[in-house]
């Protein structure tokens, strides 16, 4: 399979190390990602997808993946707007006011809103730094301050829209910046100046939608997708744990520091289960894992990963992934077990059963 990429910038993504993860997991019949983010590992899977479940507590992010699955053209239509400061600010204020949307995302595993998805990805591609639809902005601390409010994306000493745009290499083209893995007729990635801009965007989002067609997208606490009915009952399960790092510069939209220790405890508790192949991400020294776990050092790309005061190498060289004893030796052939026949489901996992209705 051809590896794909999310159509938005995402700090802390694991695209570079995805091949290592899949070498350790093998062609497992079941895959679970409790901290979905940009789905870099899932989208980098080299095998034909089987049963796959992802989750994220960030309802805007989970909504984007759900809406993309169902209506890629609608998402593209709502995202396809030239980037300007006033539009981004207005959409941000509207998005964070959608309390009913956030509540329904947590309750209804089938719910999505294509307009919110399109506006969210539009803003994420144009916003500078952290703050886009962050949990802290859901109650507006700038209420009534008008032009005196804090402007989170007006850096570079008052240069406003003329500032250096750190993650928009095509200068203000937003979702139409050079889209990954999209060849074309020479004007791919030129945004509103390209005659084929809309077709390019719709085409790429439709390709992603096809890849994600059978992926179950949950929105809530990370543990809710780690029960038996989401893991080993579907066969040998690869579980990719990439929680917010406790020692890092990234300002996460929802949740944040403090989760990592709980995730580590879960991984250690379940690490000897031969039905599970677990990968746990973190910085060097962040996780004190049993000696039976193997650790893989890798170098991340730039962005927030490069920010570490006093260290010329920054954070990229600190990235580590710990693999549970059940994982394959990298390069070993993938031999996995099939799902057990008609395994009964315990009554106390009804919240996971909600996702079993999402078969398409």
C-alpha positions as CSV (number, residue, x, y, z in Angstrom):
1,X,0.0,0.0,0.0
2,X,1.1,3.6,-0.6
3,X,1.7,5.6,2.6
4,X,-0.6,8.6,3.0
5,X,-0.4,11.7,5.1
6,X,-2.8,13.9,7.0
7,X,-3.8,17.1,5.1
8,X,-2.7,19.3,8.0
9,X,0.4,20.0,10.0
10,X,0.7,18.1,13.3
11,X,3.4,18.5,15.9
12,X,4.6,15.2,17.4
13,X,3.6,13.0,14.4
14,X,5.3,9.7,14.0
15,X,5.4,9.3,10.2
16,X,9.2,8.9,10.1
17,X,9.1,5.9,12.5
18,X,5.9,4.2,11.1
19,X,7.9,1.6,9.1
20,X,9.7,0.5,12.3
21,X,6.3,0.2,14.2
22,X,4.8,-2.0,11.5
23,X,8.0,-4.1,11.3
24,X,7.5,-4.8,15.1
25,X,3.7,-5.3,14.8
26,X,3.7,-7.3,11.6
27,X,0.5,-7.7,9.6
28,X,-1.8,-7.9,12.6
29,X,-5.5,-8.6,12.1
30,X,-6.4,-5.8,14.6
31,X,-4.9,-2.4,15.2
32,X,-5.8,0.2,17.9
33,X,-4.5,3.8,18.3
34,X,-5.9,5.5,21.4
35,X,-4.3,8.8,20.7
36,X,-5.1,9.3,17.0
37,X,-3.6,12.7,16.2
38,X,-2.6,12.8,12.5
39,X,-2.9,9.0,12.2
40,X,0.6,8.9,10.8
41,X,1.2,5.3,11.8
42,X,-2.1,4.0,10.6
43,X,-1.7,5.9,7.3
44,X,1.8,4.5,6.9
45,X,0.6,0.9,7.1
46,X,2.2,-1.2,4.4
47,X,-0.4,-4.0,4.5
48,X,-4.1,-4.1,3.5
49,X,-6.1,-2.8,6.4
50,X,-8.1,-5.1,8.5
51,X,-9.9,-4.2,11.8
52,X,-8.7,-0.8,12.9
53,X,-9.9,1.5,15.7
54,X,-8.7,5.0,16.6
55,X,-9.6,7.4,19.3
56,X,-8.9,10.9,20.3
57,X,-10.3,13.1,23.1
58,X,-10.1,16.1,20.9
59,X,-13.6,16.2,19.5
60,X,-12.6,18.5,16.6
61,X,-9.9,16.1,15.5
62,X,-12.1,13.1,15.8
63,X,-14.9,14.9,13.9
64,X,-12.5,15.7,11.1
65,X,-11.7,12.0,10.6
66,X,-15.3,10.9,10.8
67,X,-16.5,13.6,8.4
68,X,-13.7,12.8,6.0
69,X,-14.7,9.2,6.0
70,X,-18.3,10.0,5.0
71,X,-18.2,13.3,3.0
72,X,-14.8,14.2,1.7
73,X,-16.2,16.6,-0.9
74,X,-18.2,18.5,1.7
75,X,-15.2,18.8,4.0
76,X,-13.2,20.1,1.0
77,X,-15.9,22.6,0.2
78,X,-16.0,24.1,3.7
79,X,-12.1,24.1,3.9
80,X,-11.6,25.8,0.5
81,X,-11.2,29.4,1.4
82,X,-8.3,31.8,1.0
83,X,-6.4,32.4,4.2
84,X,-6.8,35.8,6.0
85,X,-6.4,36.9,9.6
86,X,-10.0,38.1,10.1
87,X,-11.5,34.9,8.6
88,X,-9.4,32.6,10.8
89,X,-10.2,34.6,13.9
90,X,-14.0,34.6,13.2
91,X,-14.1,30.9,12.5
92,X,-12.1,30.1,15.6
93,X,-14.5,32.1,17.8
94,X,-17.5,30.3,16.2
95,X,-15.9,26.8,16.5
96,X,-15.1,27.1,20.2
97,X,-18.6,28.2,20.9
98,X,-20.1,24.9,19.7
99,X,-20.7,23.3,23.1
100,X,-23.5,21.1,21.8
101,X,-21.3,19.7,19.1
102,X,-18.6,18.7,21.6
103,X,-21.1,17.0,23.9
104,X,-22.7,15.0,21.0
105,X,-19.3,13.9,19.7
106,X,-18.7,12.2,23.0
107,X,-22.1,10.6,23.1
108,X,-22.8,9.5,19.5
109,X,-20.2,7.3,17.7
110,X,-21.8,8.0,14.4
111,X,-22.1,11.8,14.6
112,X,-20.0,14.2,12.6
113,X,-20.3,17.7,11.1
114,X,-18.7,18.3,7.8
115,X,-18.8,22.1,8.1
116,X,-17.0,22.0,11.5
117,X,-14.5,19.6,10.0
118,X,-13.8,21.9,7.0
119,X,-13.5,25.0,9.1
120,X,-11.3,23.3,11.7
121,X,-8.8,22.0,9.1
122,X,-8.8,25.3,7.3
123,X,-7.8,27.1,10.5
124,X,-5.3,24.4,11.6
125,X,-3.5,24.9,8.3
126,X,-3.3,28.7,8.8
127,X,-3.0,29.2,12.5
128,X,0.4,30.1,13.9
129,X,1.6,28.3,17.1
130,X,-0.7,26.7,19.6
131,X,-4.2,27.7,20.6
132,X,-6.4,26.6,17.7
133,X,-9.6,25.2,19.2
134,X,-7.7,24.4,22.4
135,X,-9.8,23.3,25.4
136,X,-8.8,26.4,27.3
137,X,-10.5,28.6,24.6
138,X,-13.9,26.8,25.0
139,X,-14.8,29.5,27.5
140,X,-13.8,32.8,25.9
141,X,-11.2,34.6,28.1
142,X,-11.2,37.5,25.6
143,X,-14.9,38.2,26.0
144,X,-15.6,41.9,25.6
145,X,-12.0,42.9,25.0
146,X,-12.5,43.6,21.2
147,X,-9.4,44.7,19.4
148,X,-7.5,44.5,22.7
149,X,-7.8,40.7,22.9
150,X,-4.7,38.6,22.8
151,X,-3.9,37.8,19.2
152,X,-2.3,34.3,19.4
153,X,-1.2,34.2,15.7
154,X,0.1,37.7,15.2
155,X,3.9,37.1,15.7
156,X,6.9,38.7,14.2
157,X,6.7,42.1,15.8
158,X,3.4,43.3,14.4
159,X,3.8,42.1,10.9
160,X,0.4,40.4,11.0
161,X,-0.4,38.5,7.8
162,X,3.0,39.4,6.4
163,X,4.8,37.4,9.1
164,X,6.9,34.3,8.4
165,X,4.4,31.4,8.2
166,X,6.2,28.4,9.9
167,X,4.1,25.5,8.6
168,X,2.7,27.0,5.4
169,X,5.5,26.6,3.0
170,X,3.3,27.8,0.1
171,X,2.7,31.2,1.7
172,X,-0.8,31.5,2.8
173,X,-2.4,28.8,0.6
174,X,-3.8,27.0,3.7
175,X,-5.2,23.6,2.8
176,X,-3.9,24.1,-0.8
177,X,-0.3,24.1,0.3
178,X,1.8,21.4,-1.5
179,X,-0.3,18.4,-0.7
180,X,1.7,15.2,0.0
181,X,1.7,12.4,-2.5
182,X,-0.2,14.4,-5.1
183,X,1.5,14.5,-8.4
184,X,-0.1,16.5,-11.1
185,X,-0.1,18.9,-13.9
186,X,2.4,21.4,-12.6
187,X,0.1,23.6,-10.6
188,X,-0.6,21.2,-7.8
189,X,-0.4,23.0,-4.4
190,X,-0.8,26.6,-5.9
191,X,-4.1,27.1,-4.0
192,X,-6.6,29.6,-5.3
193,X,-4.2,30.5,-8.1
194,X,-4.5,27.0,-9.5
195,X,-7.2,26.0,-12.0
196,X,-7.2,22.5,-10.5
197,X,-7.0,23.5,-6.9
198,X,-10.5,22.3,-5.9
199,X,-10.1,19.0,-7.8
200,X,-6.7,18.4,-6.2
201,X,-8.1,18.9,-2.7
202,X,-11.2,16.8,-3.3
203,X,-9.1,14.1,-4.9
204,X,-6.7,13.9,-2.0
205,X,-9.3,13.9,0.7
206,X,-11.3,11.3,-1.3
207,X,-8.1,9.1,-1.4
208,X,-7.8,9.4,2.4
209,X,-11.6,8.7,2.8
210,X,-11.2,5.5,0.9
211,X,-8.3,4.4,3.1
212,X,-10.3,5.2,6.3
213,X,-13.6,3.7,5.1
214,X,-13.6,0.9,7.6
215,X,-11.7,2.6,10.5
216,X,-13.8,3.0,13.6
217,X,-13.3,6.6,15.0
218,X,-14.0,7.0,18.7
219,X,-14.0,10.2,20.7
220,X,-13.3,10.0,24.4
221,X,-11.0,8.7,27.0
222,X,-8.1,6.6,25.7
223,X,-8.9,3.6,27.8
224,X,-12.3,3.1,26.2
225,X,-10.8,1.5,23.1
226,X,-8.5,-0.8,25.1
227,X,-11.1,-3.2,26.4
228,X,-11.2,-6.9,25.3
229,X,-13.9,-6.2,22.7
230,X,-11.7,-3.7,20.9
231,X,-8.4,-5.6,21.2
232,X,-7.6,-9.4,21.4
233,X,-11.1,-10.6,20.6
234,X,-10.3,-9.5,17.0
235,X,-7.1,-11.5,17.0
236,X,-3.5,-10.4,17.7
237,X,-3.6,-6.7,18.2
238,X,-1.1,-4.0,17.6
239,X,-1.6,-1.1,20.0
240,X,0.2,2.2,19.3
241,X,0.4,4.4,22.4
242,X,1.5,7.9,21.7
243,X,0.3,9.9,24.7
244,X,1.1,13.6,25.3
245,X,4.7,13.7,26.6
246,X,5.2,14.9,30.1
247,X,8.5,16.4,29.2
248,X,7.8,18.4,26.0
249,X,7.1,21.8,24.5
250,X,3.9,20.8,22.7
251,X,0.7,22.6,23.9
252,X,-1.9,20.0,23.3
253,X,-5.4,21.0,22.3
254,X,-7.1,18.7,24.8
255,X,-5.8,16.9,27.9
256,X,-2.0,17.1,28.1
257,X,0.6,16.4,30.7
258,X,0.0,13.8,33.4
259,X,-1.5,11.2,31.1
260,X,1.8,9.6,30.2
261,X,2.3,7.9,33.6
262,X,-1.2,6.2,33.4
263,X,-0.5,5.0,29.9
264,X,2.9,3.6,31.0
265,X,1.2,1.7,33.9
266,X,-1.4,0.2,31.5
267,X,1.3,-0.8,29.1
268,X,3.4,-2.6,31.8
269,X,0.3,-4.3,33.2
270,X,-0.6,-5.7,29.8
271,X,2.8,-6.1,28.3
272,X,3.2,-9.8,28.9
273,X,-0.1,-10.6,27.1
274,X,1.0,-12.5,24.0
275,X,-2.1,-11.5,22.2
276,X,-1.0,-7.8,22.3
277,X,1.9,-6.1,20.5
278,X,2.3,-2.7,22.3
279,X,4.4,0.3,21.3
280,X,4.8,3.1,23.8
281,X,6.3,6.5,22.7
282,X,8.1,9.0,24.8
283,X,11.4,10.8,25.3
284,X,14.6,9.1,26.6
285,X,14.2,8.5,30.3
286,X,10.5,9.2,30.4
287,X,9.4,5.5,30.8
288,X,11.1,3.0,33.1
289,X,10.0,-0.2,31.4
290,X,10.7,-3.8,32.3
291,X,13.9,-5.3,30.9
292,X,11.8,-7.6,28.6
293,X,10.8,-4.5,26.6
294,X,13.0,-3.4,23.7
295,X,13.6,0.3,23.1
296,X,14.2,1.9,19.7
297,X,15.9,5.3,19.3
298,X,14.9,7.5,16.4
299,X,15.3,11.1,15.2
300,X,12.2,13.2,14.7
301,X,11.7,16.0,12.3
302,X,11.8,19.7,13.3
303,X,8.9,21.8,14.7
304,X,8.4,21.6,18.5
305,X,10.5,18.5,18.6
306,X,13.6,20.7,18.0
307,X,12.9,23.0,21.0
308,X,15.0,22.2,24.0
309,X,16.8,24.9,25.8
310,X,20.5,24.6,26.2
311,X,20.8,21.5,23.9
312,X,22.1,22.2,20.4
313,X,20.6,18.9,19.2
314,X,17.2,19.7,20.7
315,X,14.5,17.0,21.3
316,X,14.7,15.1,18.0
317,X,17.5,12.8,19.3
318,X,15.5,12.0,22.5
319,X,12.7,10.2,20.8
320,X,12.2,6.6,21.9
321,X,9.7,3.8,21.3
322,X,9.4,0.9,23.7
323,X,8.1,-2.4,22.3
324,X,6.5,-5.1,24.4
325,X,7.9,-8.7,24.5
326,X,5.1,-9.9,22.1
327,X,6.4,-7.6,19.3
328,X,8.4,-9.1,16.4
329,X,12.1,-8.6,16.0
330,X,12.4,-5.9,13.4
331,X,12.8,-7.7,10.1
332,X,11.3,-11.0,11.3
333,X,8.4,-12.5,9.3
334,X,5.0,-11.6,10.4
335,X,3.0,-14.6,11.8
336,X,-0.1,-13.7,13.6
337,X,-3.1,-15.5,15.0
338,X,-6.6,-15.3,13.6
339,X,-9.5,-14.0,15.7
340,X,-11.0,-16.5,18.1
341,X,-14.4,-17.8,16.8
342,X,-17.5,-16.2,18.3
343,X,-15.9,-14.9,21.4
344,X,-18.6,-13.8,23.9
345,X,-18.5,-10.1,25.0
346,X,-18.7,-9.1,28.7
347,X,-21.6,-7.0,29.7
348,X,-19.4,-4.3,31.2
349,X,-18.0,-3.3,27.9
350,X,-21.1,-2.0,26.3
351,X,-19.5,1.4,25.6
352,X,-17.2,-0.3,23.2
353,X,-20.1,-2.1,21.5
354,X,-21.3,1.3,20.3
355,X,-18.5,1.2,17.8
356,X,-19.3,-2.3,16.5
357,X,-22.3,-0.7,14.7
358,X,-19.9,1.2,12.5
359,X,-19.3,-1.5,9.9
360,X,-19.0,0.6,6.8
